[in-house]
Amino acid sequence: MLDSVKPETIAKQNESIYQPTQANRIFPEIPTFASYEAERMHRKKRLVAACRFFADQRLDYGFAGHLTIRDPEHPELYWTNPMCVHFGQVKLSNLILADHKGHVVEGDHAINRAGFVLHAAAHEANPDILAMCHAHTVYGTAFAALGKPLEPISQDAAAFFEDHVVITDEAGQVAVEEQAGMAVCDWFKGVKAAIHQNHGLFTASRHSIESAAFWFMALERCCQQQLMVEATGQKPKLVPAERARYSREHVGSEYIGWLHFQPIYEHLVQTQPDMFT
């Protein structure tokens, strides 16, 4: 019920303007864990959900595409989706755990060779990166052929302003040799996304697989929107740099990516109960 009483405020420092200032509101909270086992299960469930989300968004392309999240106890190992299993059929029981050399140390399935080459190199060279996503998408692949960064044509696109790179090394060549991964891994320092020329999109998160997955979908949408705008032949009105940076800080953070994924996760849990079998 609405009244004129000043609401009680939350004393702790918020990470985002979207967090409620009124106490005792139902709102997602970043979890804490009492054990590695609990955190590992949490990460694995979110990895499965991220794969199902990719399936729902039709980001699949045969066996191409790979999502990874570090193991909390053994950060030199990472969990990933299995080779030749559709995103929509990934579940807890078929995830695999691999090392930076591409050896599967837990699970029955094979590893995606290209996924190992690129993700393992980026994880090993950037210990702060917890999670990565890559898929061969329609609009991201098309935009990557242009070899240029996204422009801040909207608030959504501003989330990537000065926070993504265009990688030209190994452009268009299938990455199955380890040196290919080493050639691109340093590009991921300090950014959440990359456009690999003639290849496609990548996202990297220092926060969570949820953040990496949401920002991947957002990056794909931004590529689609810029291609649509460019197809009109009209020059778009760009968000000024200062405003684009402001928007990025408030709607483009790792936390915001995590927050965006929370309703997606809850919806998937309700509609796809086989995920955790």
C-alpha positions as CSV (number, residue, x, y, z in Angstrom):
1,M,0.0,0.0,0.0
2,L,1.3,3.5,-0.8
3,D,1.7,5.9,2.0
4,S,3.6,9.1,2.8
5,V,6.1,7.5,5.1
6,K,9.7,7.8,3.9
7,P,10.9,4.3,2.9
8,E,13.7,2.7,4.8
9,T,16.9,2.7,2.8
10,I,19.5,0.0,2.4
11,A,22.8,0.9,4.1
12,K,25.1,-1.0,1.9
13,Q,26.7,0.5,-1.1
14,N,24.8,-0.5,-4.3
15,E,26.6,-1.7,-7.4
16,S,24.0,-0.2,-9.7
17,I,21.3,2.5,-9.8
18,Y,18.9,-0.4,-10.5
19,Q,19.3,-1.9,-7.1
20,P,16.4,-0.9,-4.8
21,T,17.0,1.7,-2.2
22,Q,14.0,0.5,-0.2
23,A,14.7,-2.4,2.2
24,N,13.1,-5.8,2.1
25,R,12.2,-5.7,-1.6
26,I,12.3,-8.9,-3.7
27,F,15.4,-8.4,-5.9
28,P,18.2,-10.7,-7.2
29,E,21.2,-10.9,-4.9
30,I,24.7,-12.1,-5.9
31,P,25.1,-15.4,-4.1
32,T,27.8,-16.4,-1.7
33,F,29.0,-20.0,-1.1
34,A,30.1,-22.0,1.9
35,S,32.0,-24.5,-0.2
36,Y,33.7,-25.0,-3.6
37,E,31.2,-27.8,-4.3
38,A,28.2,-25.4,-3.9
39,E,29.9,-22.7,-6.1
40,R,30.8,-25.3,-8.7
41,M,27.2,-26.5,-8.9
42,H,26.0,-22.9,-9.2
43,R,28.4,-22.2,-12.1
44,K,27.5,-25.4,-13.9
45,K,23.8,-24.8,-13.7
46,R,24.3,-21.3,-15.1
47,L,26.5,-22.6,-17.9
48,V,23.7,-25.1,-18.8
49,A,21.2,-22.3,-18.7
50,A,23.4,-20.1,-20.9
51,C,23.6,-22.8,-23.5
52,R,19.8,-23.2,-23.4
53,F,19.5,-19.5,-23.8
54,F,21.7,-19.6,-26.9
55,A,19.4,-22.3,-28.3
56,D,16.3,-20.2,-27.6
57,Q,18.0,-17.2,-29.4
58,R,18.9,-19.5,-32.3
59,L,22.6,-18.8,-31.9
60,D,23.5,-22.3,-32.9
61,Y,25.3,-23.4,-36.1
62,G,25.8,-27.1,-36.1
63,F,28.5,-28.0,-33.6
64,A,30.1,-24.5,-33.7
65,G,30.0,-22.4,-30.6
66,H,31.4,-22.8,-27.1
67,L,30.8,-21.4,-23.7
68,T,33.3,-21.7,-20.8
69,I,33.4,-21.0,-17.1
70,R,36.4,-21.6,-14.8
71,D,36.1,-24.1,-12.0
72,P,36.1,-22.2,-8.6
73,E,38.5,-24.7,-6.9
74,H,40.8,-25.4,-9.8
75,P,40.9,-22.2,-11.9
76,E,43.3,-23.8,-14.3
77,L,40.3,-26.0,-15.4
78,Y,37.2,-24.9,-17.1
79,W,33.7,-26.3,-17.7
80,T,32.3,-26.2,-21.2
81,N,29.6,-27.6,-23.5
82,P,30.4,-30.9,-25.1
83,M,31.3,-31.3,-28.8
84,C,28.4,-32.1,-31.2
85,V,25.7,-31.6,-28.6
86,H,23.1,-29.0,-29.6
87,F,22.9,-26.0,-27.2
88,G,19.3,-27.1,-26.5
89,Q,20.4,-30.5,-25.3
90,V,23.2,-29.4,-23.0
91,K,22.5,-30.5,-19.4
92,L,24.4,-31.0,-16.2
93,S,25.2,-34.6,-16.9
94,N,27.0,-33.9,-20.3
95,L,29.1,-30.9,-19.4
96,I,32.9,-31.5,-19.6
97,L,35.8,-30.2,-17.6
98,A,39.0,-29.5,-19.5
99,D,42.4,-28.1,-18.9
100,H,44.3,-25.5,-20.9
101,K,45.9,-28.2,-23.0
102,G,42.5,-29.4,-24.2
103,H,42.5,-32.6,-22.2
104,V,39.1,-33.6,-20.8
105,V,39.5,-34.5,-17.2
106,E,35.8,-35.0,-16.4
107,G,32.9,-36.0,-18.6
108,D,32.3,-38.4,-21.4
109,H,32.2,-36.2,-24.5
110,A,35.0,-34.8,-26.7
111,I,36.0,-31.2,-26.6
112,N,35.5,-28.7,-29.5
113,R,39.0,-28.2,-30.9
114,A,38.4,-24.6,-32.0
115,G,36.8,-23.9,-28.6
116,F,39.8,-25.2,-26.8
117,V,42.3,-23.3,-28.9
118,L,40.7,-19.9,-28.5
119,H,39.1,-20.1,-25.1
120,A,41.9,-21.9,-23.3
121,A,44.5,-19.4,-24.6
122,A,42.4,-16.5,-23.5
123,H,41.7,-18.1,-20.1
124,E,45.4,-18.9,-19.6
125,A,46.7,-15.5,-20.6
126,N,44.0,-13.6,-18.7
127,P,43.6,-15.1,-15.2
128,D,40.9,-12.6,-14.4
129,I,38.5,-13.9,-17.1
130,L,36.0,-16.3,-15.6
131,A,33.8,-17.0,-18.5
132,M,33.7,-16.7,-22.3
133,C,31.1,-17.1,-25.0
134,H,31.5,-17.6,-28.8
135,A,29.0,-18.6,-31.5
136,H,28.7,-18.4,-35.2
137,T,25.8,-16.1,-35.5
138,V,24.1,-14.5,-38.5
139,Y,24.5,-10.8,-37.7
140,G,27.7,-11.0,-35.8
141,T,29.4,-12.9,-38.5
142,A,28.2,-10.5,-41.1
143,F,29.2,-7.5,-39.2
144,A,32.7,-9.1,-38.5
145,A,33.3,-9.1,-42.2
146,L,33.4,-5.3,-42.1
147,G,36.4,-5.3,-39.8
148,K,35.2,-2.3,-37.8
149,P,33.9,-1.6,-34.3
150,L,30.3,-0.9,-33.3
151,E,29.2,2.7,-33.3
152,P,27.2,4.2,-30.4
153,I,24.0,4.5,-32.4
154,S,21.8,3.8,-29.3
155,Q,21.8,3.3,-25.6
156,D,22.2,-0.4,-26.1
157,A,25.2,0.0,-28.4
158,A,26.7,2.5,-26.0
159,A,27.1,-0.4,-23.5
160,F,30.0,-1.5,-25.8
161,F,31.5,1.9,-26.3
162,E,35.3,1.7,-25.7
163,D,34.6,-1.7,-24.2
164,H,35.1,-4.0,-27.3
165,V,37.9,-4.6,-29.8
166,V,38.2,-5.7,-33.4
167,I,40.7,-8.5,-33.7
168,T,42.4,-8.8,-37.1
169,D,44.9,-11.5,-36.3
170,E,44.1,-14.9,-37.7
171,A,41.1,-13.3,-39.5
172,G,39.0,-15.9,-41.3
173,Q,41.3,-18.8,-40.6
174,V,39.8,-21.7,-38.7
175,A,41.6,-21.8,-35.3
176,V,42.6,-25.3,-34.8
177,E,46.3,-24.8,-34.0
178,E,47.4,-23.6,-30.6
179,Q,49.4,-20.7,-32.0
180,A,46.2,-19.2,-33.4
181,G,44.8,-18.9,-29.9
182,M,48.0,-17.3,-28.6
183,A,47.8,-14.7,-31.4
184,V,44.4,-13.4,-30.3
185,C,44.4,-14.0,-26.5
186,D,46.0,-10.6,-25.6
187,W,43.2,-8.7,-27.3
188,F,40.8,-9.5,-24.5
189,K,42.6,-7.5,-21.8
190,G,40.3,-5.0,-20.2
191,V,37.3,-5.4,-22.5
192,K,34.1,-7.5,-22.4
193,A,33.7,-8.2,-26.1
194,A,35.6,-8.7,-29.3
195,I,34.7,-8.8,-33.0
196,H,37.0,-11.2,-34.7
197,Q,37.3,-10.1,-38.3
198,N,35.8,-12.6,-40.8
199,H,34.9,-14.9,-37.9
200,G,32.4,-13.6,-35.4
201,L,31.7,-12.5,-31.9
202,F,33.3,-13.2,-28.5
203,T,32.4,-12.0,-25.0
204,A,34.6,-12.3,-21.9
205,S,33.5,-11.8,-18.3
206,R,35.4,-11.2,-15.1
207,H,32.1,-11.6,-13.2
208,S,30.0,-14.7,-14.3
209,I,28.9,-16.9,-17.2
210,E,25.5,-15.1,-16.9
211,S,27.1,-11.8,-17.7
212,A,29.1,-13.2,-20.6
213,A,26.0,-14.9,-22.1
214,F,23.8,-11.8,-21.8
215,W,26.3,-9.5,-23.3
216,F,26.9,-11.9,-26.2
217,M,23.2,-11.8,-27.1
218,A,23.3,-8.0,-26.7
219,L,26.3,-7.7,-29.0
220,E,24.6,-9.8,-31.6
221,R,21.5,-7.5,-31.5
222,C,23.7,-4.4,-31.7
223,C,25.4,-5.8,-34.8
224,Q,22.0,-6.5,-36.3
225,Q,20.7,-3.0,-35.5
226,Q,23.8,-1.3,-37.0
227,L,23.5,-3.4,-40.2
228,M,19.9,-2.4,-40.4
229,V,20.7,1.3,-40.0
230,E,23.5,1.2,-42.5
231,A,21.2,-0.5,-45.0
232,T,19.0,2.6,-45.1
233,G,21.9,4.6,-46.6
234,Q,21.4,7.3,-44.0
235,K,24.1,8.3,-41.6
236,P,23.0,7.6,-38.1
237,K,23.0,10.2,-35.3
238,L,25.6,8.9,-32.8
239,V,25.4,9.2,-29.1
240,P,28.1,11.7,-28.1
241,A,31.2,10.1,-26.5
242,E,30.6,11.6,-23.0
243,R,27.0,10.3,-22.9
244,A,28.0,7.0,-24.4
245,R,30.5,6.5,-21.6
246,Y,27.9,7.4,-19.0
247,S,25.5,4.9,-20.5
248,R,28.2,2.2,-20.6
249,E,29.0,2.7,-16.9
250,H,25.3,2.5,-15.9
251,V,23.8,0.0,-18.3
252,G,26.9,-1.8,-19.6
253,S,28.6,-3.2,-16.6
254,E,29.3,-6.8,-15.7
255,Y,26.8,-6.6,-12.9
256,I,24.1,-5.3,-15.2
257,G,24.8,-8.2,-17.6
258,W,24.4,-10.6,-14.6
259,L,21.2,-8.9,-13.6
260,H,19.7,-9.0,-17.1
261,F,20.3,-12.8,-17.1
262,Q,18.3,-13.4,-13.8
263,P,14.8,-13.4,-15.3
264,I,16.1,-15.4,-18.3
265,Y,17.5,-18.1,-15.8
266,E,14.2,-18.2,-13.8
267,H,12.2,-18.6,-17.0
268,L,14.4,-21.4,-18.2
269,V,14.2,-23.2,-14.9
270,Q,10.4,-23.2,-15.1
271,T,10.1,-24.1,-18.8
272,Q,13.1,-26.6,-19.3
273,P,13.2,-28.8,-16.2
274,D,15.5,-31.3,-17.9
275,M,18.4,-28.9,-17.8
276,F,19.7,-30.2,-14.5
277,T,19.4,-33.9,-15.2
